[in-house]
Amino acid sequence: MDTHGEAARTAADDRAGTAAEAAHESIGDWAACSADPHYRAAVVDLLGALAYGELSAFERLAEDAKLAPNLADKAALAEMAAAEFHHHRLLHDRLAAIGADPDESMQPFVEPLDSFHRMTAPADWLEGLVKAFVGDAIAADFYREVAVRLDDDTRDLVLSVMADTGHAQFAVAKVRTAIEQEPRVGGRLALWGRRLMGEALSQAQRVVAERDALSNLLIGGAEVRGFDLVEVGKMFNRITEAHTRRMAALGLAS
């Protein structure tokens, strides 16, 4: 049985399923929706958080490349890092285009994201791969969920920058091979994956709680379609279920 191929397909199906949830009836374009100052503030917050997240991902992948066991793996991570920086530039330029200062928009998210990365610094190459695959995917799921409440222009940008840059198939293949060669590694990485999940959800809840415009967008106060707190709970349940599937794709227990 081709476990690497099956795991990669599982991860791809997971991403496709999450993206499918982002399909929705149009609530209008940016020009129409941004007339609401509360909505505009929420989108600036969202794009600021995403822009700094992509910049952090670039820095982290470039740093993780130093841990790579060979030149091919080092080059692969460098290529992924370049893709993350391209996403950062798209978000940076979009913020500027809608009249927001990109640096000011990112600033509120520097401390919580840096704190998350400090608390989840990988100890080795394999932990770095699991974090790149699982940790980034949790954030991507969250932003895709928010995307259903965005105008068409902003939604398209968010979904495009949340597209996989090659993390999934690369990480799945490397981690599963490592576990096959040394099964005891699986237990350590499973614990690491659970820690990543807890820290990621904690930081996401913290950011939403501290940013009124963003929290209003999430619960429906700054957008056209209704969305209540029960649905927020369901959203986090969906993110947790997706995490479980990803851990299984890696050959790890969640």
C-alpha positions in Angstrom: 0.0 0.0 0.0 1.3 3.5 -0.9 1.0 5.1 2.5 2.7 8.3 1.5 0.4 8.8 -1.5 -2.7 7.9 0.6 -1.7 10.3 3.3 -1.1 13.1 0.8 -4.5 12.4 -0.8 -6.1 12.5 2.7 -4.5 15.9 3.4 -5.6 17.2 -0.1 -9.1 16.1 0.4 -9.2 17.8 3.8 -8.1 21.1 2.3 -10.6 20.8 -0.5 -13.4 20.0 2.0 -12.5 23.1 4.1 -12.3 25.3 1.0 -15.7 24.0 -0.1 -17.2 25.3 3.1 -16.0 28.7 2.1 -18.4 28.7 -0.9 -21.3 31.1 -0.2 -23.8 33.5 -1.8 -22.1 36.8 -2.6 -22.6 39.6 -0.1 -21.1 42.1 -2.5 -17.8 43.5 -3.6 -15.3 45.5 -1.5 -16.6 48.8 -2.8 -20.1 48.2 -1.5 -19.2 46.4 1.7 -16.5 48.8 2.8 -19.0 51.6 3.1 -19.7 50.2 6.6 -16.8 51.4 8.8 -17.1 48.5 11.1 -16.8 46.0 8.3 -13.8 47.9 6.9 -12.1 47.8 10.3 -12.7 44.1 10.6 -11.2 43.4 7.1 -8.1 45.6 7.9 -7.6 43.5 11.1 -8.0 40.3 9.2 -5.6 41.2 6.5 -3.1 42.6 9.0 -3.2 39.3 11.0 -2.8 37.3 7.8 0.0 39.5 6.5 2.1 39.2 9.7 1.3 35.5 9.8 2.7 35.0 6.3 5.8 37.0 7.2 6.3 34.9 10.3 5.9 31.7 8.2 8.5 33.0 5.8 11.0 33.6 8.6 10.2 30.3 10.3 10.6 28.2 7.2 13.9 29.9 6.3 15.1 29.1 9.8 13.8 25.5 9.7 15.8 25.0 6.5 18.9 25.2 8.6 17.8 22.0 10.3 17.3 20.1 7.0 19.3 16.9 6.8 20.3 17.4 3.2 20.5 20.0 0.4 17.4 18.8 -1.4 15.3 19.3 1.8 16.9 22.6 2.5 16.1 23.8 -1.0 12.5 22.6 -0.7 11.9 24.6 2.5 13.6 27.6 1.0 11.1 27.4 -2.0 8.2 27.2 0.4 9.5 30.2 2.4 9.7 32.2 -0.9 6.0 31.3 -1.6 5.0 32.5 1.9 6.8 35.8 1.4 4.9 36.2 -1.9 1.7 35.8 0.0 2.8 38.4 2.5 3.5 40.9 -0.3 0.0 40.3 -1.8 -1.6 41.1 1.6 0.7 44.0 2.2 -0.1 45.5 -1.2 -3.9 45.0 -0.7 -3.8 46.8 2.6 -2.0 49.7 1.0 -4.5 49.7 -1.9 -7.5 50.0 0.4 -5.9 53.0 2.2 -4.6 51.2 5.3 -1.0 51.4 6.6 0.3 47.8 6.3 2.8 48.1 9.2 0.2 49.6 11.5 -2.3 46.9 10.5 0.1 44.1 11.3 1.4 45.6 14.6 -1.5 44.3 16.9 -0.7 40.8 15.9 3.0 40.8 16.3 3.0 39.9 20.0 0.4 37.1 20.0 1.9 35.4 16.9 5.5 35.8 18.2 4.4 34.4 21.5 2.8 31.4 19.8 6.1 30.7 17.9 8.2 31.1 21.0 6.0 28.6 22.9 6.1 26.2 20.0 9.7 26.4 18.8 10.6 23.0 17.3 13.4 21.0 18.8 14.4 19.3 15.6 13.7 18.9 11.9 10.7 16.6 12.4 9.0 18.8 14.9 9.5 21.7 12.5 7.8 19.7 9.7 4.8 18.8 11.9 4.4 22.4 12.9 4.6 23.6 9.3 1.9 21.1 8.3 -0.4 21.0 11.3 0.1 24.4 12.9 -0.2 26.4 9.7 -3.2 24.3 8.6 -5.1 25.2 11.8 -4.6 28.9 11.1 -5.6 28.3 7.5 -8.8 26.5 8.5 -9.7 29.4 10.8 -9.2 32.0 8.1 -11.2 30.0 5.5 -14.1 29.8 8.0 -14.0 33.6 8.3 -13.8 33.9 4.5 -17.5 32.9 4.2 -18.4 36.2 5.8 -16.3 38.4 3.5 -17.0 40.4 0.4 -16.0 38.7 -2.9 -12.8 40.6 -3.4 -11.4 40.0 0.1 -12.6 36.4 0.2 -10.8 35.6 -3.1 -7.5 37.1 -1.7 -7.8 35.2 1.6 -8.4 31.9 -0.1 -5.6 32.4 -2.5 -3.0 33.1 0.2 -4.2 30.2 2.3 -3.5 27.8 -0.6 -0.9 25.1 0.3 2.6 26.0 -0.7 3.8 22.4 -0.8 3.9 21.9 3.0 1.4 19.1 3.0 2.8 16.4 0.7 6.4 17.2 1.7 5.7 17.0 5.4 3.5 13.9 5.2 6.1 12.0 3.2 9.0 12.9 5.4 7.3 12.3 8.8 5.8 9.0 7.8 9.1 7.8 6.5 10.8 8.8 9.8 8.2 6.9 11.8 8.6 3.8 9.6 12.3 3.9 10.2 12.0 4.6 14.0 8.5 3.9 15.3 9.1 5.4 18.7 9.4 8.9 17.1 5.6 8.7 16.5 4.7 9.1 20.2 6.8 12.2 20.7 5.4 13.8 17.5 1.9 12.9 18.5 2.3 14.8 21.8 3.9 17.7 19.9 0.9 17.8 17.5 -1.5 18.0 20.5 0.5 20.8 22.0 0.4 22.7 18.7 -3.4 22.4 18.5 -3.9 23.7 22.1 -1.6 26.7 21.6 -3.0 27.6 18.2 -6.6 27.6 19.4 -5.7 29.5 22.5 -4.0 32.2 20.5 -6.8 32.4 17.9 -9.3 32.9 20.7 -7.1 35.5 22.3 -6.8 37.5 19.1 -10.5 37.4 18.4 -11.3 38.5 22.0 -8.9 41.4 21.9 -10.0 42.8 18.5 -13.6 44.0 18.6 -14.0 44.5 14.9 -12.7 41.0 14.1 -14.8 39.3 16.8 -17.9 41.2 15.5 -17.2 39.9 12.0 -16.9 36.4 13.3 -20.2 36.4 15.2 -22.1 38.3 12.6 -22.1 41.9 14.0 -20.2 43.4 11.1 -21.5 41.5 8.1 -24.7 40.8 6.2 -25.3 37.1 7.0 -26.3 35.9 10.4 -23.7 33.9 12.5 -24.3 33.2 16.2 -22.1 32.0 19.0 -23.4 28.4 18.6 -22.0 28.5 15.1 -18.7 29.8 16.4 -18.5 26.7 18.6 -19.3 24.5 15.6 -16.6 26.2 13.7 -13.9 25.4 16.3 -15.3 21.8 16.3 -14.7 21.6 12.5 -11.2 22.9 12.9 -10.5 20.3 15.6 -11.9 17.5 13.4 -9.7 18.7 10.5 -6.7 18.6 12.9 -7.5 14.9 13.7 -7.6 14.0 10.1 -4.2 15.7 9.4 -2.6 13.9 12.4 -3.9 10.6 10.9 -2.4 11.6 7.5 0.9 11.9 9.3 0.5 8.5 10.9 0.1 10.1 14.3 -2.6 9.8 17.0 -4.4 13.1 17.8 
